[in-house]
Amino acid sequence: MNRLFNEHPNSVGESYSEHMGVAFGFGFRMVLAGLACLVHGVLPFLFVKTGSRTINVLHDRMVAQRVRKPGPTPEAGRAAA
């Protein structure tokens, strides 16, 4: 059961709580940008660049600029199990 909660966070060099914080931050930004896009659909003169700018910022944070911390090797996880 512990593996279910820690395998992915460990793969990106984060603890469970660190990963939860980062994911919540991303999710919150995505919800706000989604709401802005919905408003933009009705009032096209508002939030003209909010959606695309948010996508670019989140992509840069998640992919382009991410510094991966070394996590445990898969072999170390099997030895402990």
PDB file of N, CA, C and O in Angstrom:
ATOM      1  N   MET A   1       0.832  -1.199   0.000  1.00  0.00           N
ATOM      2  CA  MET A   1       0.000   0.000   0.000  1.00  0.00           C
ATOM      3  C   MET A   1       0.874   1.259   0.000  1.00  0.00           C
ATOM      4  O   MET A   1       0.570   2.230  -0.694  1.00  0.00           O
ATOM      5  N   ASN A   2       1.934   1.239   0.763  1.00  0.00           N
ATOM      6  CA  ASN A   2       2.840   2.393   0.829  1.00  0.00           C
ATOM      7  C   ASN A   2       3.394   2.726  -0.557  1.00  0.00           C
ATOM      8  O   ASN A   2       3.574   3.897  -0.892  1.00  0.00           O
ATOM      9  N   ARG A   3       3.661   1.699  -1.358  1.00  0.00           N
ATOM     10  CA  ARG A   3       4.199   1.895  -2.697  1.00  0.00           C
ATOM     11  C   ARG A   3       3.236   2.696  -3.565  1.00  0.00           C
ATOM     12  O   ARG A   3       3.669   3.523  -4.367  1.00  0.00           O
ATOM     13  N   LEU A   4       1.924   2.458  -3.413  1.00  0.00           N
ATOM     14  CA  LEU A   4       0.936   3.187  -4.209  1.00  0.00           C
ATOM     15  C   LEU A   4       1.024   4.694  -3.977  1.00  0.00           C
ATOM     16  O   LEU A   4       0.841   5.474  -4.911  1.00  0.00           O
ATOM     17  N   PHE A   5       1.300   5.103  -2.754  1.00  0.00           N
ATOM     18  CA  PHE A   5       1.344   6.517  -2.418  1.00  0.00           C
ATOM     19  C   PHE A   5       2.704   7.161  -2.666  1.00  0.00           C
ATOM     20  O   PHE A   5       2.796   8.384  -2.771  1.00  0.00           O
ATOM     21  N   ASN A   6       3.749   6.363  -2.761  1.00  0.00           N
ATOM     22  CA  ASN A   6       5.090   6.936  -2.842  1.00  0.00           C
ATOM     23  C   ASN A   6       5.846   6.684  -4.139  1.00  0.00           C
ATOM     24  O   ASN A   6       6.842   7.358  -4.399  1.00  0.00           O
ATOM     25  N   GLU A   7       5.410   5.747  -4.953  1.00  0.00           N
ATOM     26  CA  GLU A   7       6.171   5.404  -6.158  1.00  0.00           C
ATOM     27  C   GLU A   7       6.333   6.603  -7.093  1.00  0.00           C
ATOM     28  O   GLU A   7       7.454   6.919  -7.492  1.00  0.00           O
ATOM     29  N   HIS A   8       5.242   7.270  -7.447  1.00  0.00           N
ATOM     30  CA  HIS A   8       5.345   8.406  -8.365  1.00  0.00           C
ATOM     31  C   HIS A   8       6.068   9.593  -7.726  1.00  0.00           C
ATOM     32  O   HIS A   8       6.978  10.138  -8.352  1.00  0.00           O
ATOM     33  N   PRO A   9       5.706  10.025  -6.499  1.00  0.00           N
ATOM     34  CA  PRO A   9       6.466  11.137  -5.910  1.00  0.00           C
ATOM     35  C   PRO A   9       7.968  10.850  -5.849  1.00  0.00           C
ATOM     36  O   PRO A   9       8.782  11.729  -6.133  1.00  0.00           O
ATOM     37  N   ASN A  10       8.329   9.627  -5.482  1.00  0.00           N
ATOM     38  CA  ASN A  10       9.753   9.268  -5.444  1.00  0.00           C
ATOM     39  C   ASN A  10      10.380   9.349  -6.831  1.00  0.00           C
ATOM     40  O   ASN A  10      11.549   9.712  -6.960  1.00  0.00           O
ATOM     41  N   SER A  11       9.614   9.014  -7.873  1.00  0.00           N
ATOM     42  CA  SER A  11      10.169   9.021  -9.231  1.00  0.00           C
ATOM     43  C   SER A  11      10.517  10.429  -9.698  1.00  0.00           C
ATOM     44  O   SER A  11      11.336  10.595 -10.601  1.00  0.00           O
ATOM     45  N   VAL A  12       9.906  11.440  -9.094  1.00  0.00           N
ATOM     46  CA  VAL A  12      10.232  12.824  -9.439  1.00  0.00           C
ATOM     47  C   VAL A  12      11.027  13.504  -8.335  1.00  0.00           C
ATOM     48  O   VAL A  12      11.184  14.725  -8.336  1.00  0.00           O
ATOM     49  N   GLY A  13      11.532  12.705  -7.385  1.00  0.00           N
ATOM     50  CA  GLY A  13      12.408  13.240  -6.346  1.00  0.00           C
ATOM     51  C   GLY A  13      11.695  14.029  -5.273  1.00  0.00           C
ATOM     52  O   GLY A  13      12.284  14.938  -4.688  1.00  0.00           O
ATOM     53  N   GLU A  14      10.443  13.708  -4.998  1.00  0.00           N
ATOM     54  CA  GLU A  14       9.686  14.424  -3.978  1.00  0.00           C
ATOM     55  C   GLU A  14       9.131  13.441  -2.960  1.00  0.00           C
ATOM     56  O   GLU A  14       8.916  12.266  -3.256  1.00  0.00           O
ATOM     57  N   SER A  15       8.906  13.948  -1.760  1.00  0.00           N
ATOM     58  CA  SER A  15       8.192  13.150  -0.775  1.00  0.00           C
ATOM     59  C   SER A  15       6.707  13.222  -1.112  1.00  0.00           C
ATOM     60  O   SER A  15       6.295  13.999  -1.973  1.00  0.00           O
ATOM     61  N   TYR A  16       5.908  12.410  -0.429  1.00  0.00           N
ATOM     62  CA  TYR A  16       4.467  12.432  -0.657  1.00  0.00           C
ATOM     63  C   TYR A  16       3.907  13.824  -0.385  1.00  0.00           C
ATOM     64  O   TYR A  16       3.141  14.347  -1.195  1.00  0.00           O
ATOM     65  N   SER A  17       4.277  14.428   0.740  1.00  0.00           N
ATOM     66  CA  SER A  17       3.730  15.743   1.097  1.00  0.00           C
ATOM     67  C   SER A  17       4.234  16.838   0.151  1.00  0.00           C
ATOM     68  O   SER A  17       3.477  17.747  -0.189  1.00  0.00           O
ATOM     69  N   GLU A  18       5.501  16.767  -0.280  1.00  0.00           N
ATOM     70  CA  GLU A  18       6.001  17.740  -1.258  1.00  0.00           C
ATOM     71  C   GLU A  18       5.215  17.630  -2.559  1.00  0.00           C
ATOM     72  O   GLU A  18       4.810  18.638  -3.137  1.00  0.00           O
ATOM     73  N   HIS A  19       5.004  16.399  -3.012  1.00  0.00           N
ATOM     74  CA  HIS A  19       4.296  16.177  -4.262  1.00  0.00           C
ATOM     75  C   HIS A  19       2.847  16.660  -4.157  1.00  0.00           C
ATOM     76  O   HIS A  19       2.312  17.238  -5.104  1.00  0.00           O
ATOM     77  N   MET A  20       2.221  16.425  -3.017  1.00  0.00           N
ATOM     78  CA  MET A  20       0.850  16.882  -2.822  1.00  0.00           C
ATOM     79  C   MET A  20       0.780  18.405  -2.917  1.00  0.00           C
ATOM     80  O   MET A  20      -0.131  18.941  -3.548  1.00  0.00           O
ATOM     81  N   GLY A  21       1.719  19.097  -2.306  1.00  0.00           N
ATOM     82  CA  GLY A  21       1.740  20.555  -2.366  1.00  0.00           C
ATOM     83  C   GLY A  21       1.917  21.070  -3.778  1.00  0.00           C
ATOM     84  O   GLY A  21       1.230  21.999  -4.201  1.00  0.00           O
ATOM     85  N   VAL A  22       2.838  20.466  -4.506  1.00  0.00           N
ATOM     86  CA  VAL A  22       3.072  20.880  -5.899  1.00  0.00           C
ATOM     87  C   VAL A  22       1.833  20.598  -6.745  1.00  0.00           C
ATOM     88  O   VAL A  22       1.419  21.441  -7.541  1.00  0.00           O
ATOM     89  N   ALA A  23       1.245  19.424  -6.578  1.00  0.00           N
ATOM     90  CA  ALA A  23       0.052  19.067  -7.358  1.00  0.00           C
ATOM     91  C   ALA A  23      -1.120  19.990  -7.026  1.00  0.00           C
ATOM     92  O   ALA A  23      -1.847  20.410  -7.927  1.00  0.00           O
ATOM     93  N   PHE A  24      -1.311  20.310  -5.747  1.00  0.00           N
ATOM     94  CA  PHE A  24      -2.379  21.240  -5.364  1.00  0.00           C
ATOM     95  C   PHE A  24      -2.151  22.608  -5.997  1.00  0.00           C
ATOM     96  O   PHE A  24      -3.095  23.238  -6.474  1.00  0.00           O
ATOM     97  N   GLY A  25      -0.909  23.066  -6.002  1.00  0.00           N
ATOM     98  CA  GLY A  25      -0.590  24.356  -6.615  1.00  0.00           C
ATOM     99  C   GLY A  25      -0.908  24.370  -8.101  1.00  0.00           C
ATOM    100  O   GLY A  25      -1.493  25.326  -8.611  1.00  0.00           O
ATOM    101  N   PHE A  26      -0.516  23.296  -8.798  1.00  0.00           N
ATOM    102  CA  PHE A  26      -0.814  23.186 -10.223  1.00  0.00           C
ATOM    103  C   PHE A  26      -2.322  23.129 -10.439  1.00  0.00           C
ATOM    104  O   PHE A  26      -2.856  23.818 -11.308  1.00  0.00           O
ATOM    105  N   GLY A  27      -3.000  22.316  -9.655  1.00  0.00           N
ATOM    106  CA  GLY A  27      -4.446  22.167  -9.803  1.00  0.00           C
ATOM    107  C   GLY A  27      -5.177  23.475  -9.585  1.00  0.00           C
ATOM    108  O   GLY A  27      -6.095  23.806 -10.335  1.00  0.00           O
ATOM    109  N   PHE A  28      -4.782  24.226  -8.564  1.00  0.00           N
ATOM    110  CA  PHE A  28      -5.414  25.505  -8.268  1.00  0.00           C
ATOM    111  C   PHE A  28      -5.242  26.471  -9.432  1.00  0.00           C
ATOM    112  O   PHE A  28      -6.191  27.141  -9.840  1.00  0.00           O
ATOM    113  N   ARG A  29      -4.013  26.539  -9.968  1.00  0.00           N
ATOM    114  CA  ARG A  29      -3.753  27.427 -11.119  1.00  0.00           C
ATOM    115  C   ARG A  29      -4.580  27.002 -12.331  1.00  0.00           C
ATOM    116  O   ARG A  29      -5.089  27.848 -13.067  1.00  0.00           O
ATOM    117  N   MET A  30      -4.715  25.681 -12.537  1.00  0.00           N
ATOM    118  CA  MET A  30      -5.481  25.184 -13.674  1.00  0.00           C
ATOM    119  C   MET A  30      -6.970  25.489 -13.520  1.00  0.00           C
ATOM    120  O   MET A  30      -7.631  25.836 -14.498  1.00  0.00           O
ATOM    121  N   VAL A  31      -7.504  25.363 -12.306  1.00  0.00           N
ATOM    122  CA  VAL A  31      -8.919  25.681 -12.073  1.00  0.00           C
ATOM    123  C   VAL A  31      -9.172  27.160 -12.348  1.00  0.00           C
ATOM    124  O   VAL A  31     -10.135  27.512 -13.029  1.00  0.00           O
ATOM    125  N   LEU A  32      -8.307  28.027 -11.816  1.00  0.00           N
ATOM    126  CA  LEU A  32      -8.479  29.464 -12.052  1.00  0.00           C
ATOM    127  C   LEU A  32      -8.400  29.798 -13.544  1.00  0.00           C
ATOM    128  O   LEU A  32      -9.201  30.581 -14.055  1.00  0.00           O
ATOM    129  N   ALA A  33      -7.436  29.202 -14.231  1.00  0.00           N
ATOM    130  CA  ALA A  33      -7.302  29.453 -15.669  1.00  0.00           C
ATOM    131  C   ALA A  33      -8.515  28.918 -16.421  1.00  0.00           C
ATOM    132  O   ALA A  33      -8.970  29.533 -17.385  1.00  0.00           O
ATOM    133  N   GLY A  34      -9.038  27.775 -15.985  1.00  0.00           N
ATOM    134  CA  GLY A  34     -10.236  27.224 -16.618  1.00  0.00           C
ATOM    135  C   GLY A  34     -11.433  28.140 -16.446  1.00  0.00           C
ATOM    136  O   GLY A  34     -12.207  28.345 -17.380  1.00  0.00           O
ATOM    137  N   LEU A  35     -11.584  28.687 -15.254  1.00  0.00           N
ATOM    138  CA  LEU A  35     -12.676  29.639 -15.020  1.00  0.00           C
ATOM    139  C   LEU A  35     -12.504  30.879 -15.897  1.00  0.00           C
ATOM    140  O   LEU A  35     -13.470  31.388 -16.465  1.00  0.00           O
ATOM    141  N   ALA A  36     -11.269  31.355 -15.997  1.00  0.00           N
ATOM    142  CA  ALA A  36     -11.007  32.511 -16.858  1.00  0.00           C
ATOM    143  C   ALA A  36     -11.362  32.189 -18.308  1.00  0.00           C
ATOM    144  O   ALA A  36     -11.891  33.046 -19.016  1.00  0.00           O
ATOM    145  N   CYS A  37     -11.078  30.969 -18.759  1.00  0.00           N
ATOM    146  CA  CYS A  37     -11.416  30.576 -20.134  1.00  0.00           C
ATOM    147  C   CYS A  37     -12.925  30.539 -20.342  1.00  0.00           C
ATOM    148  O   CYS A  37     -13.420  30.923 -21.402  1.00  0.00           O
ATOM    149  N   LEU A  38     -13.656  30.076 -19.330  1.00  0.00           N
ATOM    150  CA  LEU A  38     -15.113  30.060 -19.440  1.00  0.00           C
ATOM    151  C   LEU A  38     -15.671  31.479 -19.543  1.00  0.00           C
ATOM    152  O   LEU A  38     -16.569  31.739 -20.343  1.00  0.00           O
ATOM    153  N   VAL A  39     -15.144  32.387 -18.738  1.00  0.00           N
ATOM    154  CA  VAL A  39     -15.565  33.786 -18.812  1.00  0.00           C
ATOM    155  C   VAL A  39     -15.186  34.359 -20.178  1.00  0.00           C
ATOM    156  O   VAL A  39     -15.971  35.082 -20.791  1.00  0.00           O
ATOM    157  N   HIS A  40     -13.996  34.037 -20.643  1.00  0.00           N
ATOM    158  CA  HIS A  40     -13.524  34.517 -21.948  1.00  0.00           C
ATOM    159  C   HIS A  40     -14.450  34.059 -23.082  1.00  0.00           C
ATOM    160  O   HIS A  40     -14.665  34.787 -24.051  1.00  0.00           O
ATOM    161  N   GLY A  41     -14.987  32.855 -22.949  1.00  0.00           N
ATOM    162  CA  GLY A  41     -15.900  32.363 -23.979  1.00  0.00           C
ATOM    163  C   GLY A  41     -17.138  33.236 -24.124  1.00  0.00           C
ATOM    164  O   GLY A  41     -17.657  33.413 -25.226  1.00  0.00           O
ATOM    165  N   VAL A  42     -17.610  33.780 -23.004  1.00  0.00           N
ATOM    166  CA  VAL A  42     -18.800  34.628 -23.023  1.00  0.00           C
ATOM    167  C   VAL A  42     -18.438  36.083 -23.301  1.00  0.00           C
ATOM    168  O   VAL A  42     -19.140  36.782 -24.032  1.00  0.00           O
ATOM    169  N   LEU A  43     -17.342  36.523 -22.715  1.00  0.00           N
ATOM    170  CA  LEU A  43     -16.888  37.912 -22.847  1.00  0.00           C
ATOM    171  C   LEU A  43     -15.474  37.892 -23.431  1.00  0.00           C
ATOM    172  O   LEU A  43     -14.498  37.987 -22.687  1.00  0.00           O
ATOM    173  N   PRO A  44     -15.358  37.771 -24.749  1.00  0.00           N
ATOM    174  CA  PRO A  44     -14.065  37.523 -25.381  1.00  0.00           C
ATOM    175  C   PRO A  44     -13.028  38.626 -25.213  1.00  0.00           C
ATOM    176  O   PRO A  44     -11.863  38.427 -25.558  1.00  0.00           O
ATOM    177  N   PHE A  45     -13.412  39.746 -24.709  1.00  0.00           N
ATOM    178  CA  PHE A  45     -12.458  40.828 -24.476  1.00  0.00           C
ATOM    179  C   PHE A  45     -11.795  40.705 -23.108  1.00  0.00           C
ATOM    180  O   PHE A  45     -10.878  41.467 -22.801  1.00  0.00           O
ATOM    181  N   LEU A  46     -12.238  39.761 -22.280  1.00  0.00           N
ATOM    182  CA  LEU A  46     -11.622  39.521 -20.973  1.00  0.00           C
ATOM    183  C   LEU A  46     -10.748  38.268 -21.028  1.00  0.00           C
ATOM    184  O   LEU A  46     -11.041  37.332 -21.772  1.00  0.00           O
ATOM    185  N   PHE A  47      -9.690  38.257 -20.248  1.00  0.00           N
ATOM    186  CA  PHE A  47      -8.809  37.089 -20.088  1.00  0.00           C
ATOM    187  C   PHE A  47      -8.327  36.545 -21.433  1.00  0.00           C
ATOM    188  O   PHE A  47      -8.332  35.336 -21.661  1.00  0.00           O
ATOM    189  N   VAL A  48      -7.914  37.443 -22.310  1.00  0.00           N
ATOM    190  CA  VAL A  48      -7.530  37.076 -23.672  1.00  0.00           C
ATOM    191  C   VAL A  48      -6.341  36.111 -23.697  1.00  0.00           C
ATOM    192  O   VAL A  48      -6.309  35.201 -24.526  1.00  0.00           O
ATOM    193  N   LYS A  49      -5.378  36.292 -22.816  1.00  0.00           N
ATOM    194  CA  LYS A  49      -4.167  35.456 -22.843  1.00  0.00           C
ATOM    195  C   LYS A  49      -4.007  34.595 -21.598  1.00  0.00           C
ATOM    196  O   LYS A  49      -2.998  33.905 -21.460  1.00  0.00           O
ATOM    197  N   THR A  50      -4.966  34.618 -20.698  1.00  0.00           N
ATOM    198  CA  THR A  50      -4.817  33.931 -19.406  1.00  0.00           C
ATOM    199  C   THR A  50      -4.622  32.429 -19.566  1.00  0.00           C
ATOM    200  O   THR A  50      -3.725  31.857 -18.948  1.00  0.00           O
ATOM    201  N   GLY A  51      -5.444  31.785 -20.383  1.00  0.00           N
ATOM    202  CA  GLY A  51      -5.342  30.333 -20.555  1.00  0.00           C
ATOM    203  C   GLY A  51      -4.006  29.908 -21.143  1.00  0.00           C
ATOM    204  O   GLY A  51      -3.339  29.029 -20.599  1.00  0.00           O
ATOM    205  N   SER A  52      -3.614  30.524 -22.246  1.00  0.00           N
ATOM    206  CA  SER A  52      -2.360  30.133 -22.902  1.00  0.00           C
ATOM    207  C   SER A  52      -1.149  30.489 -22.043  1.00  0.00           C
ATOM    208  O   SER A  52      -0.171  29.741 -22.006  1.00  0.00           O
ATOM    209  N   ARG A  53      -1.210  31.618 -21.358  1.00  0.00           N
ATOM    210  CA  ARG A  53      -0.096  32.000 -20.491  1.00  0.00           C
ATOM    211  C   ARG A  53       0.040  31.010 -19.325  1.00  0.00           C
ATOM    212  O   ARG A  53       1.152  30.626 -18.961  1.00  0.00           O
ATOM    213  N   THR A  54      -1.080  30.604 -18.750  1.00  0.00           N
ATOM    214  CA  THR A  54      -1.040  29.640 -17.645  1.00  0.00           C
ATOM    215  C   THR A  54      -0.463  28.314 -18.111  1.00  0.00           C
ATOM    216  O   THR A  54       0.353  27.713 -17.412  1.00  0.00           O
ATOM    217  N   ILE A  55      -0.876  27.853 -19.282  1.00  0.00           N
ATOM    218  CA  ILE A  55      -0.344  26.598 -19.825  1.00  0.00           C
ATOM    219  C   ILE A  55       1.166  26.702 -20.008  1.00  0.00           C
ATOM    220  O   ILE A  55       1.895  25.776 -19.653  1.00  0.00           O
ATOM    221  N   ASN A  56       1.640  27.804 -20.551  1.00  0.00           N
ATOM    222  CA  ASN A  56       3.082  27.978 -20.763  1.00  0.00           C
ATOM    223  C   ASN A  56       3.843  28.001 -19.441  1.00  0.00           C
ATOM    224  O   ASN A  56       4.895  27.372 -19.322  1.00  0.00           O
ATOM    225  N   VAL A  57       3.323  28.720 -18.450  1.00  0.00           N
ATOM    226  CA  VAL A  57       3.991  28.795 -17.143  1.00  0.00           C
ATOM    227  C   VAL A  57       4.040  27.419 -16.489  1.00  0.00           C
ATOM    228  O   VAL A  57       5.084  27.002 -15.988  1.00  0.00           O
ATOM    229  N   LEU A  58       2.909  26.713 -16.495  1.00  0.00           N
ATOM    230  CA  LEU A  58       2.884  25.393 -15.866  1.00  0.00           C
ATOM    231  C   LEU A  58       3.775  24.404 -16.610  1.00  0.00           C
ATOM    232  O   LEU A  58       4.438  23.575 -15.985  1.00  0.00           O
ATOM    233  N   HIS A  59       3.797  24.483 -17.930  1.00  0.00           N
ATOM    234  CA  HIS A  59       4.685  23.602 -18.699  1.00  0.00           C
ATOM    235  C   HIS A  59       6.146  23.872 -18.336  1.00  0.00           C
ATOM    236  O   HIS A  59       6.925  22.943 -18.123  1.00  0.00           O
ATOM    237  N   ASP A  60       6.504  25.148 -18.268  1.00  0.00           N
ATOM    238  CA  ASP A  60       7.888  25.487 -17.908  1.00  0.00           C
ATOM    239  C   ASP A  60       8.229  24.959 -16.519  1.00  0.00           C
ATOM    240  O   ASP A  60       9.313  24.413 -16.316  1.00  0.00           O
ATOM    241  N   ARG A  61       7.325  25.113 -15.568  1.00  0.00           N
ATOM    242  CA  ARG A  61       7.593  24.633 -14.211  1.00  0.00           C
ATOM    243  C   ARG A  61       7.666  23.116 -14.155  1.00  0.00           C
ATOM    244  O   ARG A  61       8.494  22.564 -13.431  1.00  0.00           O
ATOM    245  N   MET A  62       6.816  22.438 -14.907  1.00  0.00           N
ATOM    246  CA  MET A  62       6.744  20.981 -14.793  1.00  0.00           C
ATOM    247  C   MET A  62       7.782  20.274 -15.657  1.00  0.00           C
ATOM    248  O   MET A  62       8.337  19.255 -15.245  1.00  0.00           O
ATOM    249  N   VAL A  63       8.047  20.797 -16.839  1.00  0.00           N
ATOM    250  CA  VAL A  63       8.872  20.062 -17.798  1.00  0.00           C
ATOM    251  C   VAL A  63      10.184  20.766 -18.105  1.00  0.00           C
ATOM    252  O   VAL A  63      11.257  20.197 -17.904  1.00  0.00           O
ATOM    253  N   ALA A  64      10.107  21.979 -18.583  1.00  0.00           N
ATOM    254  CA  ALA A  64      11.282  22.648 -19.128  1.00  0.00           C
ATOM    255  C   ALA A  64      12.311  23.011 -18.068  1.00  0.00           C
ATOM    256  O   ALA A  64      13.509  22.893 -18.324  1.00  0.00           O
ATOM    257  N   GLN A  65      11.887  23.445 -16.890  1.00  0.00           N
ATOM    258  CA  GLN A  65      12.830  23.923 -15.884  1.00  0.00           C
ATOM    259  C   GLN A  65      12.941  23.016 -14.666  1.00  0.00           C
ATOM    260  O   GLN A  65      13.654  23.346 -13.719  1.00  0.00           O
ATOM    261  N   ARG A  66      12.262  21.900 -14.674  1.00  0.00           N
ATOM    262  CA  ARG A  66      12.264  21.019 -13.509  1.00  0.00           C
ATOM    263  C   ARG A  66      13.654  20.442 -13.278  1.00  0.00           C
ATOM    264  O   ARG A  66      14.282  19.908 -14.193  1.00  0.00           O
ATOM    265  N   VAL A  67      14.112  20.557 -12.066  1.00  0.00           N
ATOM    266  CA  VAL A  67      15.360  19.937 -11.657  1.00  0.00           C
ATOM    267  C   VAL A  67      14.982  18.687 -10.886  1.00  0.00           C
ATOM    268  O   VAL A  67      14.468  18.762  -9.770  1.00  0.00           O
ATOM    269  N   ARG A  68      15.237  17.557 -11.480  1.00  0.00           N
ATOM    270  CA  ARG A  68      14.884  16.303 -10.822  1.00  0.00           C
ATOM    271  C   ARG A  68      15.905  15.980  -9.749  1.00  0.00           C
ATOM    272  O   ARG A  68      17.111  15.953  -9.995  1.00  0.00           O
ATOM    273  N   LYS A  69      15.392  15.738  -8.559  1.00  0.00           N
ATOM    274  CA  LYS A  69      16.247  15.302  -7.464  1.00  0.00           C
ATOM    275  C   LYS A  69      16.435  13.797  -7.607  1.00  0.00           C
ATOM    276  O   LYS A  69      15.513  13.099  -8.031  1.00  0.00           O
ATOM    277  N   PRO A  70      17.593  13.297  -7.265  1.00  0.00           N
ATOM    278  CA  PRO A  70      17.773  11.846  -7.365  1.00  0.00           C
ATOM    279  C   PRO A  70      16.874  11.136  -6.359  1.00  0.00           C
ATOM    280  O   PRO A  70      16.894  11.436  -5.165  1.00  0.00           O
ATOM    281  N   GLY A  71      16.097  10.201  -6.855  1.00  0.00           N
ATOM    282  CA  GLY A  71      15.226   9.410  -5.982  1.00  0.00           C
ATOM    283  C   GLY A  71      15.858   8.053  -5.759  1.00  0.00           C
ATOM    284  O   GLY A  71      16.907   7.740  -6.322  1.00  0.00           O
ATOM    285  N   PRO A  72      15.208   7.250  -4.931  1.00  0.00           N
ATOM    286  CA  PRO A  72      15.730   5.902  -4.708  1.00  0.00           C
ATOM    287  C   PRO A  72      15.659   5.076  -5.984  1.00  0.00           C
ATOM    288  O   PRO A  72      14.748   5.244  -6.794  1.00  0.00           O
ATOM    289  N   THR A  73      16.607   4.205  -6.150  1.00  0.00           N
ATOM    290  CA  THR A  73      16.628   3.341  -7.335  1.00  0.00           C
ATOM    291  C   THR A  73      15.577   2.253  -7.167  1.00  0.00           C
ATOM    292  O   THR A  73      15.241   1.894  -6.039  1.00  0.00           O
ATOM    293  N   PRO A  74      15.050   1.720  -8.269  1.00  0.00           N
ATOM    294  CA  PRO A  74      14.063   0.651  -8.166  1.00  0.00           C
ATOM    295  C   PRO A  74      14.601  -0.560  -7.411  1.00  0.00           C
ATOM    296  O   PRO A  74      13.850  -1.239  -6.712  1.00  0.00           O
ATOM    297  N   GLU A  75      15.904  -0.833  -7.551  1.00  0.00           N
ATOM    298  CA  GLU A  75      16.500  -1.969  -6.862  1.00  0.00           C
ATOM    299  C   GLU A  75      16.448  -1.784  -5.343  1.00  0.00           C
ATOM    300  O   GLU A  75      16.231  -2.747  -4.608  1.00  0.00           O
ATOM    301  N   ALA A  76      16.646  -0.553  -4.875  1.00  0.00           N
ATOM    302  CA  ALA A  76      16.604  -0.289  -3.434  1.00  0.00           C
ATOM    303  C   ALA A  76      15.209  -0.539  -2.894  1.00  0.00           C
ATOM    304  O   ALA A  76      15.057  -1.026  -1.773  1.00  0.00           O
ATOM    305  N   GLY A  77      14.176  -0.208  -3.684  1.00  0.00           N
ATOM    306  CA  GLY A  77      12.800  -0.435  -3.265  1.00  0.00           C
ATOM    307  C   GLY A  77      12.472  -1.904  -3.171  1.00  0.00           C
ATOM    308  O   GLY A  77      11.736  -2.323  -2.277  1.00  0.00           O
ATOM    309  N   ARG A  78      13.024  -2.714  -4.109  1.00  0.00           N
ATOM    310  CA  ARG A  78      12.779  -4.160  -4.078  1.00  0.00           C
ATOM    311  C   ARG A  78      13.497  -4.818  -2.915  1.00  0.00           C
ATOM    312  O   ARG A  78      12.986  -5.775  -2.332  1.00  0.00           O
ATOM    313  N   ALA A  79      14.679  -4.316  -2.571  1.00  0.00           N
ATOM    314  CA  ALA A  79      15.442  -4.916  -1.485  1.00  0.00           C
ATOM    315  C   ALA A  79      14.753  -4.673  -0.147  1.00  0.00           C
ATOM    316  O   ALA A  79      14.828  -5.513   0.751  1.00  0.00           O
ATOM    317  N   ALA A  80      14.081  -3.525  -0.007  1.00  0.00           N
ATOM    318  CA  ALA A  80      13.415  -3.199   1.252  1.00  0.00           C
ATOM    319  C   ALA A  80      12.098  -3.948   1.400  1.00  0.00           C
ATOM    320  O   ALA A  80      11.611  -4.128   2.516  1.00  0.00           O
ATOM    321  N   ALA A  81      11.521  -4.385   0.291  1.00  0.00           N
ATOM    322  CA  ALA A  81      10.213  -5.029   0.337  1.00  0.00           C
ATOM    323  C   ALA A  81      10.248  -6.445   0.797  1.00  0.00           C
ATOM    324  O   ALA A  81       9.206  -7.095   0.877  1.00  0.00           O
TER     325      ALA A  81
END
